Amino acid sequence: MAESLRVALLSYRSKPTCGGQGVYLRHISRELVALGHHVEVFSGQPYPELDEGVILNKVPSLDLYDDADPFRTPKLHEYRDWIDALEVATMWTAGFPEPLTFTLRAYRELKKRQGDFDVVQDNQTLGYGLLGIQKLFPVVGTIHHPISVDRRIELQAAKGWKKLSMRRWYGFVRMQSIVAPRLSPILTVSESSLADIHRDFNVPQSNMRLIPLGVDTRFFHPRPHLPKRPGSIVAVASADSPMKGVSTLLRAVAKLATEREVNLTVVSKPTPGGPTEKLVAELSLHDRVRFLHGISDEELAELIATSEVAVVPSLYEGFSLPAVEHMACGTPLVASRTGALPEVVGDAAVQVTPGDPEELAAVLRRLLDSPEERAEVGRKGYDRVMERYAWPVVAQRTVDAYREAIAARTAVAS
């Protein structure tokens, strides 16, 4: 049996139910422990939900972006050191500090733990503090997709002073582009992301390892004993992020709502009074659209499995775990023809032009009218997931990358 490893997993924020990072962290840590490895997670707020056998080390920030009190001003007694002061100063000047400040705090914590770990894996933080951690341990980087793509899409959508503000907010991307080429190897989830990382962050393709994400089939599976909800459409997407295409989906549903009974559930929490809530009001969709957040994996999986159609309307995706979860439930999927989505779904979903509500409405109309096509697309999606996306396989390939990083460091030391 191969020697077990002591692994430190780093994640600057690990929201359990959305955003991808917390979901990835929970699954990869659980499967690494199942393979016999010792795993400790170092995370800032929001903290992850972790399974038995995984140790959580909290690395608290000032939590300036808490959903209940975003952009708050900390009280004087909350300041602990210069990193806290840097975090607040960056926020006050419209920047996003967490990738940098988390890695500085993680470096401080791991410096106390020299000798306790064989390898460190960073979950898309890419802050300067990793360069210090790299002097203590082999560091494997993870980039699901480069945030430079988010930056590009958000800047295209922004206007006037908002564009200047957005440019400042994404200032941390330059830091990530400097740190990423210094980590080896970099794990990524698709050929599309690999190409984007190479282009935007200048990471040699030979330095990257392609390991797709997995799906937790304990929860995400078909439920043939439960009836489908007539006219039901489901999407799991950050409601206010232009990149996720929720506005396109809302416009498509508005077109359908003029001619038939249809209802949309978006698993997300829109900003009160924000662009998504305003668009729902503008399109008179209050009685056709609901937003859910904070639901369990079991509840989410049941929601997906009992929907007639699932949609990933994104303008870009570096992988899209929701797409795989939809397919695992046997729910027919409509997905944008963009980023890694064509690679992820193959011929097991109906693909549409991103940002085109007319085409999306036409495809949804066709699927809602055809139980036969829905059944065929759903079956293809389920079969594709069973063939390609399983967490135990992801974990073993990740361990292979760890051993590669450890061997490279040992070779340099000798």
C-alpha positions as CSV (number, residue, x, y, z in Angstrom):
1,M,0.0,0.0,0.0
2,A,1.3,3.5,-0.9
3,E,2.4,5.6,2.0
4,S,-0.3,7.9,3.4
5,L,0.3,11.7,3.1
6,R,-0.3,14.6,5.5
7,V,-2.2,17.2,3.4
8,A,-3.0,20.8,4.2
9,L,-5.8,22.2,2.0
10,L,-6.1,26.0,1.8
11,S,-9.2,28.0,0.9
12,Y,-9.7,31.7,1.6
13,R,-13.5,31.3,1.6
14,S,-15.5,28.1,1.6
15,K,-19.2,28.7,1.3
16,P,-20.7,25.2,1.7
17,T,-23.7,25.5,-0.7
18,C,-22.6,27.6,-3.7
19,G,-19.7,29.2,-5.4
20,G,-17.8,26.0,-6.0
21,Q,-14.9,26.4,-3.7
22,G,-16.5,25.1,-0.5
23,V,-18.2,22.3,-2.5
24,Y,-14.9,21.2,-4.0
25,L,-13.2,21.4,-0.6
26,R,-15.7,19.2,1.1
27,H,-15.6,16.4,-1.5
28,I,-11.9,16.3,-2.2
29,S,-11.1,16.3,1.6
30,R,-13.6,13.5,2.3
31,E,-12.3,11.3,-0.6
32,L,-8.6,11.9,0.4
33,V,-9.4,10.7,3.9
34,A,-11.2,7.7,2.5
35,L,-8.0,6.9,0.6
36,G,-6.1,6.8,4.0
37,H,-4.5,10.3,4.0
38,H,-4.5,12.8,6.9
39,V,-6.2,16.0,5.8
40,E,-6.4,19.4,7.5
41,V,-8.3,22.3,6.0
42,F,-7.2,25.9,6.6
43,S,-10.1,28.3,5.7
44,G,-11.3,31.8,6.2
45,Q,-15.0,32.7,6.5
46,P,-17.5,31.4,5.5
47,Y,-16.2,28.2,6.9
48,P,-16.8,24.9,5.0
49,E,-19.0,21.9,6.0
50,L,-16.6,19.0,6.3
51,D,-17.1,15.3,6.7
52,E,-15.9,13.1,9.5
53,G,-12.1,12.6,9.7
54,V,-11.3,16.0,8.2
55,I,-9.8,18.6,10.6
56,L,-10.8,22.3,10.2
57,N,-8.3,25.0,11.2
58,K,-10.1,28.3,11.2
59,V,-8.0,31.2,9.8
60,P,-10.4,34.1,10.5
61,S,-10.5,37.3,8.5
62,L,-12.4,40.3,9.6
63,D,-15.3,38.9,7.5
64,L,-15.9,42.2,5.7
65,Y,-18.1,40.5,3.1
66,D,-20.5,38.6,5.4
67,D,-23.9,38.3,3.7
68,A,-25.6,39.7,6.8
69,D,-23.4,42.8,7.0
70,P,-21.3,43.3,3.7
71,F,-18.6,46.0,3.6
72,R,-18.9,46.6,7.4
73,T,-16.5,48.8,9.3
74,P,-14.8,46.8,12.1
75,K,-14.7,48.2,15.6
76,L,-11.3,49.2,17.0
77,H,-11.1,46.3,19.3
78,E,-11.4,43.8,16.4
79,Y,-8.1,44.8,14.9
80,R,-5.4,42.2,15.8
81,D,-2.4,43.1,13.6
82,W,-1.2,44.8,10.5
83,I,-2.9,42.2,8.2
84,D,-6.3,43.3,9.6
85,A,-5.3,46.9,8.9
86,L,-4.3,45.9,5.3
87,E,-7.6,44.1,4.8
88,V,-9.7,47.1,5.8
89,A,-7.6,49.6,3.9
90,T,-7.9,47.5,0.7
91,M,-11.7,47.3,1.1
92,W,-12.0,51.0,1.8
93,T,-10.1,51.7,-1.4
94,A,-12.6,49.5,-3.4
95,G,-10.2,46.5,-3.7
96,F,-10.8,42.9,-2.7
97,P,-8.2,41.9,-0.1
98,E,-9.1,38.3,0.9
99,P,-6.8,36.3,-1.5
100,L,-3.8,38.2,-0.2
101,T,-4.6,38.6,3.4
102,F,-5.7,34.9,3.8
103,T,-2.4,33.6,2.4
104,L,-0.4,35.9,4.7
105,R,-2.3,34.5,7.7
106,A,-2.0,30.9,6.3
107,Y,1.8,31.4,6.0
108,R,1.9,32.5,9.6
109,E,-0.1,29.5,10.7
110,L,1.9,26.9,8.6
111,K,5.2,28.4,9.8
112,K,4.3,27.1,13.2
113,R,3.5,23.6,11.8
114,Q,6.8,22.9,9.9
115,G,7.2,19.1,9.8
116,D,3.4,18.5,10.1
117,F,2.6,18.2,6.4
118,D,4.0,16.6,3.3
119,V,2.2,18.8,0.9
120,V,0.0,21.9,0.7
121,Q,-2.8,22.4,-1.9
122,D,-4.1,25.9,-2.5
123,N,-7.8,26.1,-3.7
124,Q,-7.6,29.1,-6.1
125,T,-6.3,31.7,-3.7
126,L,-3.0,32.4,-5.4
127,G,-1.9,35.1,-3.0
128,Y,1.6,36.3,-2.3
129,G,1.7,34.4,1.0
130,L,2.0,31.1,-0.9
131,L,5.5,32.1,-2.0
132,G,6.4,32.0,1.7
133,I,4.6,28.7,2.2
134,Q,6.4,27.3,-0.8
135,K,9.7,27.7,1.1
136,L,8.3,25.4,3.9
137,F,6.4,22.8,1.9
138,P,5.7,21.6,-1.7
139,V,2.6,23.6,-2.9
140,V,0.2,22.3,-5.5
141,G,-2.0,25.0,-7.0
142,T,-5.7,24.6,-8.0
143,I,-7.3,26.9,-10.6
144,H,-10.8,25.9,-11.6
145,H,-10.7,28.8,-14.0
146,P,-8.7,32.0,-14.0
147,I,-10.6,35.0,-12.4
148,S,-9.2,37.1,-15.3
149,V,-12.1,35.7,-17.3
150,D,-14.6,37.0,-14.7
151,R,-12.8,40.3,-14.7
152,R,-13.1,40.6,-18.5
153,I,-16.8,39.7,-18.6
154,E,-17.7,42.0,-15.7
155,L,-15.8,44.9,-17.2
156,Q,-17.6,44.5,-20.5
157,A,-21.0,44.6,-18.6
158,A,-20.0,47.6,-16.5
159,K,-20.5,51.3,-17.5
160,G,-19.2,54.6,-16.4
161,W,-17.8,54.9,-12.9
162,K,-18.8,51.3,-12.3
163,K,-16.1,50.2,-14.7
164,L,-13.4,52.0,-12.7
165,S,-14.7,50.5,-9.5
166,M,-14.7,47.0,-11.1
167,R,-11.2,47.4,-12.3
168,R,-10.0,48.2,-8.8
169,W,-12.0,45.3,-7.3
170,Y,-10.3,42.9,-9.6
171,G,-6.8,44.3,-8.8
172,F,-5.9,41.0,-7.0
173,V,-5.9,39.2,-10.4
174,R,-2.5,40.7,-11.2
175,M,-1.1,39.1,-8.0
176,Q,-2.6,35.7,-9.1
177,S,-1.0,36.0,-12.5
178,I,2.4,36.5,-10.7
179,V,2.0,33.6,-8.2
180,A,0.4,31.0,-10.5
181,P,3.5,30.4,-12.7
182,R,5.6,29.8,-9.6
183,L,3.5,26.8,-8.4
184,S,4.0,23.3,-9.7
185,P,1.9,21.5,-10.7
186,I,-1.3,23.5,-11.2
187,L,-4.5,21.4,-11.2
188,T,-7.3,22.5,-13.4
189,V,-10.6,21.0,-14.5
190,S,-11.0,21.3,-18.3
191,E,-9.1,21.8,-21.5
192,S,-10.8,25.2,-21.8
193,S,-9.6,26.3,-18.4
194,L,-6.1,25.0,-19.2
195,A,-5.9,27.2,-22.3
196,D,-7.3,30.2,-20.4
197,I,-4.7,29.8,-17.6
198,H,-1.9,29.5,-20.1
199,R,-3.1,32.6,-21.9
200,D,-3.9,34.9,-19.0
201,F,-1.5,33.7,-16.3
202,N,1.4,32.5,-18.5
203,V,1.5,29.1,-16.8
204,P,3.2,26.6,-19.2
205,Q,0.8,23.9,-20.3
206,S,3.4,21.3,-19.3
207,N,3.0,22.6,-15.7
208,M,-0.7,21.8,-15.6
209,R,-2.6,18.6,-14.8
210,L,-6.2,18.2,-16.0
211,I,-8.4,16.6,-13.3
212,P,-12.1,17.1,-13.9
213,L,-14.4,17.7,-10.9
214,G,-16.6,14.9,-9.5
215,V,-20.2,14.7,-8.4
216,D,-21.5,13.2,-5.2
217,T,-23.8,10.5,-6.4
218,R,-24.9,9.7,-2.8
219,F,-27.2,12.7,-3.3
220,F,-27.3,13.5,-7.0
221,H,-29.1,10.7,-8.7
222,P,-32.4,10.1,-10.5
223,R,-35.6,9.8,-8.4
224,P,-38.0,7.9,-10.7
225,H,-40.4,7.4,-7.8
226,L,-41.0,11.1,-7.5
227,P,-43.3,13.0,-10.0
228,K,-41.9,15.9,-12.0
229,R,-43.4,19.3,-11.4
230,P,-45.2,20.4,-14.6
231,G,-43.5,23.3,-16.4
232,S,-40.6,23.4,-13.9
233,I,-37.2,24.8,-14.8
234,V,-34.2,24.8,-12.4
235,A,-30.9,26.7,-12.5
236,V,-28.0,26.8,-9.9
237,A,-26.2,30.1,-10.5
238,S,-25.0,33.2,-8.7
239,A,-28.0,35.5,-9.4
240,D,-26.3,38.8,-9.7
241,S,-23.1,37.8,-11.6
242,P,-23.3,38.8,-15.2
243,M,-21.1,35.8,-16.1
244,K,-23.7,33.3,-14.9
245,G,-26.3,34.5,-17.4
246,V,-29.3,34.5,-15.1
247,S,-30.7,37.7,-16.9
248,T,-30.7,35.7,-20.2
249,L,-32.7,32.9,-18.5
250,L,-35.2,35.3,-16.9
251,R,-35.8,36.9,-20.3
252,A,-36.3,33.5,-21.9
253,V,-38.8,32.5,-19.1
254,A,-40.7,35.8,-19.6
255,K,-41.2,34.9,-23.2
256,L,-42.5,31.4,-22.3
257,A,-44.7,32.8,-19.5
258,T,-46.8,34.7,-22.1
259,E,-48.0,31.5,-23.7
260,R,-47.9,28.7,-21.0
261,E,-47.7,27.7,-17.4
262,V,-44.0,27.7,-16.5
263,N,-42.0,28.2,-13.3
264,L,-38.4,28.8,-12.6
265,T,-36.4,28.0,-9.5
266,V,-32.9,29.7,-9.2
267,V,-30.8,28.3,-6.4
268,S,-29.1,31.5,-5.3
269,K,-29.7,34.6,-3.1
270,P,-30.0,37.8,-5.2
271,T,-29.0,41.1,-3.6
272,P,-32.1,42.9,-2.2
273,G,-32.9,45.7,-4.7
274,G,-30.1,44.5,-7.0
275,P,-30.1,44.0,-10.7
276,T,-31.7,40.5,-10.7
277,E,-34.6,41.6,-8.4
278,K,-35.1,44.7,-10.6
279,L,-35.3,42.5,-13.7
280,V,-37.8,40.1,-12.2
281,A,-40.0,43.1,-11.4
282,E,-39.5,44.6,-14.9
283,L,-40.5,41.3,-16.5
284,S,-43.4,40.8,-14.1
285,L,-42.1,37.4,-13.1
286,H,-42.8,37.5,-9.4
287,D,-45.3,34.7,-9.6
288,R,-43.2,32.6,-11.9
289,V,-39.7,32.8,-10.3
290,R,-38.5,31.8,-6.9
291,F,-35.0,32.0,-5.4
292,L,-33.8,29.4,-2.9
293,H,-30.6,29.4,-0.8
294,G,-29.1,27.6,2.1
295,I,-30.7,24.2,1.2
296,S,-29.1,20.9,1.9
297,D,-27.5,18.6,-0.8
298,E,-30.5,16.3,-0.4
299,E,-33.0,19.1,-0.9
300,L,-31.0,20.4,-3.9
301,A,-30.7,17.0,-5.5
302,E,-34.5,16.4,-5.1
303,L,-35.3,19.8,-6.5
304,I,-33.2,19.1,-9.6
305,A,-34.5,15.5,-10.0
306,T,-38.1,16.6,-9.9
307,S,-37.7,19.5,-12.4
308,E,-38.6,18.9,-16.0
309,V,-35.6,20.9,-17.4
310,A,-32.3,22.2,-15.9
311,V,-30.4,25.2,-17.4
312,V,-26.8,26.4,-17.2
313,P,-27.1,29.8,-19.0
314,S,-23.6,31.1,-18.3
315,L,-21.6,33.4,-20.5
316,Y,-18.5,31.4,-19.4
317,E,-17.6,28.4,-17.3
318,G,-14.3,26.9,-16.4
319,F,-16.0,23.6,-15.6
320,S,-19.5,23.8,-14.1
321,L,-20.2,21.4,-11.3
322,P,-23.9,22.3,-11.4
323,A,-24.0,21.0,-15.0
324,V,-22.7,17.6,-13.8
325,E,-25.1,17.5,-10.9
326,H,-28.0,18.2,-13.2
327,M,-26.9,15.4,-15.5
328,A,-26.3,13.0,-12.5
329,C,-30.0,13.5,-11.5
330,G,-31.1,12.5,-15.0
331,T,-32.7,15.9,-15.6
332,P,-32.4,17.0,-19.2
333,L,-29.9,19.9,-19.4
334,V,-29.7,23.0,-21.6
335,A,-26.3,24.5,-21.5
336,S,-24.5,27.5,-23.1
337,R,-22.1,26.7,-25.8
338,T,-19.2,28.5,-24.1
339,G,-16.0,27.9,-22.1
340,A,-15.7,24.4,-20.8
341,L,-19.4,23.6,-21.0
342,P,-19.3,21.8,-24.5
343,E,-16.4,19.7,-23.2
344,V,-18.2,18.9,-19.9
345,V,-21.6,18.0,-21.4
346,G,-20.6,16.6,-24.8
347,D,-23.7,15.4,-26.7
348,A,-25.5,14.8,-23.4
349,A,-27.2,18.2,-23.3
350,V,-28.9,20.7,-25.7
351,Q,-26.4,23.5,-26.3
352,V,-27.4,27.1,-27.0
353,T,-25.7,30.4,-27.9
354,P,-24.8,32.2,-24.6
355,G,-26.7,35.5,-24.0
356,D,-29.5,34.7,-26.5
357,P,-32.9,34.6,-24.7
358,E,-34.8,34.0,-28.0
359,E,-32.9,30.8,-28.7
360,L,-33.0,29.7,-25.1
361,A,-36.8,30.2,-25.0
362,A,-37.2,28.2,-28.2
363,V,-35.2,25.3,-26.8
364,L,-37.0,25.3,-23.5
365,R,-40.4,25.4,-25.4
366,R,-39.4,22.4,-27.5
367,L,-38.2,20.4,-24.5
368,L,-41.2,21.2,-22.3
369,D,-43.4,20.0,-25.2
370,S,-41.5,16.8,-25.7
371,P,-41.4,14.1,-22.9
372,E,-39.6,11.8,-25.3
373,E,-36.7,14.3,-26.0
374,R,-36.5,15.1,-22.3
375,A,-36.2,11.4,-21.4
376,E,-33.5,10.9,-24.1
377,V,-31.4,13.9,-23.1
378,G,-31.7,13.0,-19.4
379,R,-30.6,9.5,-20.0
380,K,-27.5,10.6,-22.0
381,G,-26.6,13.0,-19.2
382,Y,-26.8,10.4,-16.5
383,D,-24.7,7.9,-18.6
384,R,-22.0,10.5,-19.2
385,V,-21.7,11.3,-15.5
386,M,-21.4,7.6,-14.6
387,E,-18.6,7.2,-17.1
388,R,-16.5,10.3,-16.4
389,Y,-17.2,12.1,-13.1
390,A,-16.6,10.3,-9.8
391,W,-14.9,11.8,-6.7
392,P,-12.8,8.8,-5.7
393,V,-11.1,8.9,-9.2
394,V,-10.6,12.7,-8.8
395,A,-9.0,12.2,-5.3
396,Q,-6.6,9.5,-6.5
397,R,-5.4,11.6,-9.5
398,T,-5.0,14.5,-7.0
399,V,-2.8,12.4,-4.8
400,D,-0.7,11.5,-7.9
401,A,-0.1,15.3,-8.4
402,Y,0.9,15.6,-4.7
403,R,3.5,12.9,-5.0
404,E,4.8,14.5,-8.2
405,A,5.3,17.8,-6.3
406,I,6.9,16.1,-3.3
407,A,9.3,14.1,-5.6
408,A,10.3,17.3,-7.5
409,R,11.1,19.1,-4.2
410,T,13.1,16.1,-3.0
411,A,15.1,16.1,-6.3
412,V,15.9,19.8,-5.9
413,A,17.0,19.3,-2.3
414,S,19.3,16.5,-3.1
